[in-house]
Amino acid sequence: MQRLIVRYKVKPDRASENQHYVEKVFEELRQNSPPGLRYATFKQNDGVTFIHLVSIETDTNPLPKLPAFQAFQAEIKERCEEQPVVTDLEEVGSYHFFDN
C-alpha cells in the first residue's frame, strides 16, 4: 500500500483551468471505478494551492492510465507557480479517513 500527498501552487490565471482538469479526473474515476484507489483533491483558501491525497492499495497506480489524468498532467509544469511536491506518507493513525 502506498499513500501520498501532492502539493503545488498554480498561477492565479490558471487556477480555474487546473480545477477543471481535476474535476474531469474525478468524473472519469466515477465512471471507471478503478479498484484499490482512494483519492481526494483539496484547494486551499488562497484559491491557487492544491493538495491531492492518494492511497494506492494495489501493485500499480491506476491514475496514469486514465486519459483525464494524462490531460491533467500534460501541462502541469506550465500551470504551476510552485511545482508539485510528492511526499510518501506513513500512516500513524486515522479515524474513518480511508474507510468506505
C-alpha positions in Angstrom: 0.0 0.0 0.0 1.2 3.5 -0.9 -0.1 6.7 0.5 1.0 10.1 -0.9 0.4 13.7 -0.6 1.0 16.0 -3.6 1.1 19.8 -3.1 1.5 22.5 -5.7 0.6 26.1 -6.4 -0.8 27.2 -9.8 -0.5 30.6 -11.4 -3.6 32.7 -10.4 -4.8 32.9 -14.0 -4.6 29.1 -14.4 -6.5 28.1 -11.2 -9.9 27.5 -12.8 -8.3 25.6 -15.7 -6.5 23.4 -13.2 -9.6 22.8 -11.2 -11.4 21.9 -14.4 -8.8 19.2 -15.2 -9.1 17.8 -11.7 -12.9 17.6 -11.9 -12.5 15.7 -15.2 -10.2 13.2 -13.5 -12.9 12.6 -10.8 -15.6 12.2 -13.5 -13.6 9.5 -15.1 -12.8 7.8 -11.8 -16.6 7.7 -11.0 -17.2 6.2 -14.5 -14.4 3.6 -14.3 -14.2 2.9 -10.5 -10.6 1.5 -10.6 -10.1 -0.9 -7.7 -7.7 -0.1 -4.9 -7.6 3.6 -5.3 -8.7 6.3 -2.8 -8.2 9.8 -4.0 -9.1 13.3 -2.9 -8.2 16.8 -4.0 -8.5 19.9 -2.0 -7.9 23.6 -2.8 -6.7 25.9 -0.1 -8.4 29.2 0.7 -5.8 31.1 -1.4 -7.5 29.6 -4.4 -4.3 28.5 -6.1 -2.8 25.8 -3.8 -4.0 22.3 -4.5 -3.4 19.2 -2.3 -4.0 15.7 -3.5 -4.3 12.8 -1.1 -3.8 9.4 -2.7 -4.0 5.8 -1.3 -3.0 3.1 -3.7 -3.9 -0.3 -2.4 -2.9 -2.3 -5.5 0.5 -3.1 -7.0 0.1 -0.4 -9.7 -1.2 3.1 -9.6 -4.3 3.3 -11.9 -4.2 7.1 -12.3 -1.6 7.4 -15.0 -3.7 5.1 -17.3 -6.7 7.5 -17.2 -6.9 9.8 -20.2 -8.3 12.6 -18.0 -5.3 12.3 -15.7 -2.9 12.3 -18.6 -4.6 15.5 -19.8 -4.3 17.0 -16.3 -0.6 16.2 -16.2 0.2 17.3 -19.7 0.9 20.9 -19.0 1.1 20.9 -15.2 4.6 22.5 -15.2 3.3 25.4 -17.2 0.3 25.9 -15.0 2.3 25.9 -11.8 3.9 28.7 -9.9 5.3 26.1 -7.4 5.9 22.7 -9.0 4.3 19.6 -7.5 6.0 18.1 -4.5 5.2 14.4 -3.9 5.6 13.1 -0.4 5.2 9.4 0.7 3.2 9.1 3.9 3.3 6.5 6.6 0.0 6.3 8.5 0.3 6.7 12.2 -3.4 6.6 12.8 -6.7 7.6 11.2 -10.3 7.6 12.0 -12.7 6.7 9.1 -10.3 8.6 6.8 -9.7 5.7 4.4 -12.9 3.7 5.1 -15.8 3.4 2.6 
